[in-house]
């Protein structure tokens, strides 16, 4: 999906340049965002939403259309944020967000909201290391080495992710590792987060839903858009639903894939992966311009 044409009606959520939400609540959320963009919060996941999923997570750079789309949209809305399971500084590097003048107000919430980077100051706040993650590091290293070729361990500092995408049988390796990782997480009082051929152990008590809700309250958002692609985004989609119940309109955007097709059932708009997300952001910027 490329950059859509400029919409004929800047205030109409049914403009052909913008995807039509399939739910009434989603249509209300989009209309509210277009009506009062200066108080809107747009928050997005990183991997699979702004950046394509790749075999090597250290090279998961943002889609070529993502940064230009974010730069067009940011000056037209109240708050722009990235909420990711990545360490905040890694998402900033892979996204190319630092030093970009149009993104001077960007906030990146990393480690599911436990870390925060603000573009305005360049400051990074992170919690102290969790002892359970340190204890899990050696065990997971040994487990991954015994799991055969293509199973990779990504050390995120305060979280550990086991990737099976490059294994000869990605789904089989994922299924075989899920129970031992669940046992390890329970024993060390950690949370286990499954994703697209990845199993992550991390400190408990943080998720994207809590991070999104806190940011919406902090900024007094009058409308919220959240875009995500994976099971870790379900908490944020649920947070949008709860904000709606509290009187804050919202729009849930699914960065669609065949790997997590069930997300389309709990969202209001589905677009074609990171390219589709970039197209939607560009359409919003055009509508607000």
N, C-alpha and C positions, 0 to 999 in steps of 0.2 A: 504494500500500500504506500503510495507516494504522498507528497504534500497536497492536501485538498485545495480546490479553488476557493477564492474568497467568497463567503456566503452572501446571498442576496439580502438577507435580513439579519442584522447583527444581534437582534434581541430574540430571535425565534429558535427554540431548541430543536425544531423540526427542519431546520435548514438542511439542504441536501449535502452540505459540506461537513456536517457533524453527524455521527452515527445516532440513530434514533434509539433511545433507551427502550427496553422491552417491558419495563414496569412503570406504573404510574408514579411510584416513589422516586424512581430514577429520573423520570421526566421533570418532576417537581424539583429535584436536586439540581439538574442542569439549568432549569429556568432561574432558580435562585442564584446560582453562580453567575449566570450572564447578567442578571439584574443588578447585583451588588458585588462586582468582582473585587473592589477595594477591601472587602472584608472576607474574601473567600480564602480557604486553605486548600491547596493542591498538594497532595503527598503521594509519593510513588516508591515502590520497591525498586531495587537496582537490577540484580541478576534475573534475566528472563523477562524483565519489563522495560528497562532502559538499555540493557546489555544482552546480546544473544547468549544463550547457554552454549559453552564450548567445552572441549575435553579438558583443557588446562585452565583451572579456575584463576590462576595468576595472570592469565591473558584475556580475561573477560572484559574487554574494553566496551565502552558505551557504543551503541549503534551510531553510525556516521550522521544520521539525521537527528539524534536525540539532543545533543548539546545545542545546535542551532534552534531547535524547537523550544527547549527550555529557556534559552536566551530571549526569544521573542515573547514568550508567555510571562516570564517573571516580572517585568515592569508593569504588567497589566492586572496583576492580582495582588491580594494582600500578603499572602505567605506561600512560599514554595519550599517543600521539604522532601528529602529522601529518607526513607525508613528501611533499613536493611539489616540482615543478619551479619554482614561483613563488618570488620572493624571500620570505624568511620573514616580513618585516614586512608585505608585501602580503597574504599568507594570514591573518595575525593580524587585519588590518583587515577584510578581506572576511568572515572567519568570526565576527568579534565576540568573539574569545577573550580579549582583554586585560581585566583588572579583574573577571573573572567568578570569584566565590569558589569555586565547585565545581571550577573548572579551574585551581586554583592550582599543581597539579603537572604541567600540560601542557607538553610539549616540541614545538616546531615545527622540523623540519629542512627548510630551504628550499634552493633551487638544487640539488636532488637530493642533499642532505646536506652541501653545502659551507657552508651557513649554519645557525646554531642560535639559536633564541630560547627562553628558559626563562621560563615564567610566574611561577615562584617569585621570581625576581629582576628580571624585566623586561629582562634584558640580551640584547643581540644580538651575536653573533660572526659576522663575515663575512671571507672571504679578500680579499686585494688584487685589484684589477682585472686580468684576463688580457689581455695585449697583443694576442692574436689577436682577441678580441671587439672591442676598440677599432678594430683594422684592418678588421674586417668591417662595422662600423657604416655607414661611408660607402658601401661597395659595395652593401650590402643596401638602403639607402635608395634608391639609384639603381635597383636591380633592381626593387624594389616599385613605384616610380613608373612604370616601363616595363611593368609587368605588367597594367595595366588596372584598371578600377573594382572595388572590393570586396576587393582584396588589401591587407591591413593589416600593418604592422610594429609589434610590441610590444617595446619596449626594457625588458628586465628588469635592466639595469645590467650584470651579469656574464654575460648571455645575451641572445640576440636571437631572437624568434619571428615567423615569417611566417604569418599566418592567411589562409586562402582561403574560409572559411565564407560570407562575404557576397559573394563573386564571383558573376557570373551563372552560371558553370559551376564550382562548387567543386572537384569531382573533377578536371576538366580542368586547372584552374589549379594544383592540387596536383601533378599528374603533370608538368606543364611545368616547375615550379620545382624538382622534386626533384633532377634531375641537376645544374643549375648550383649549387644549394646544397651538394650533396655535393662538387663540385669545389672550391668556396670553402672548405668546412670542412677538406678534406684539405690544401689549400695552406697554410692558416693554422694547421694542427695543432689543430683543434677537433673536437668530436664533433657529429654530426648526429642529432637525435632526432625521428623522425616521430611524429605523433599524429593526433587527430581533426580533419582539415583544418588541421593546423598542422605546420610544419617549424621546429625550433629548433636553432640552433647554440650551443654552450656549451663551456666548458673540458672537456677529457678527464679521465678518472680518477675521476669521481664517477657513481654511479647509485643508484637507490632500493634495490637489493639490498644493496650495500655499506653503505649507511646503516642499513638494517634489521638486518643482521647485527651491525654494530658496536654498535647500541643494545641488541640482545638480549644481547650479551656483557657490555656495561657494566652492565646491570641484572640480570644473572644470571636471565633469564626462564626459567620452567619451562614455559611454553606461549606461543605467539605466534599472533595473528590479524592478517592483513593484508588490507585491502580496497582495490581499485583498479578502474579502468575502461578503461585505455588501454594502448597498446604500451609506454609508458614504465614501466608497472607490471610487465611481464614479468620484469624482473630481480629485483623483490621477491618475486614468486611463486616464482621459482627459488630464491631465498634461503630461503624457507619450506621448500621441498623438501629443501634441503641441511641445514637445521637439524633436520628430521625424521630424516635419516640420522645426525645426530650425537646423537640421543636427545632432542631437544626437540620435543614434539608441536606441530603447527601447523594452522591453518585458513586457507584461501585463499578470500576472498569476492570475487566479481565483481559490480560495479555494472553491470548489464547494459544494453546498448544495441544497436540494429540496426547502428550504425556500426562496432563492433568486436566482432562476434559470435563471433570465434574465441577470445576470452578465456574463454568458458564451458567450452571443452574442456580448459583447463589449471588450472581452479579446482575447489573442492569444493562451493561454494554460489553460486548466481546469484540475485540479487534485482533488483527493478525500479528501477534508477537510484538517485539520492540519496534519494528518498522510501523506497525499499525498504531502503537502508542504515540510514536513521534508524529504521525499524521494527525492523530486526534489533538495533541497539544498544539500543533500548528493551526489546526482549524479553530481551536478555542482562541488562540492569539489573534487570528484574523477576525473572528466574530467580535472580539473585544476591542479591536483596533479601529 
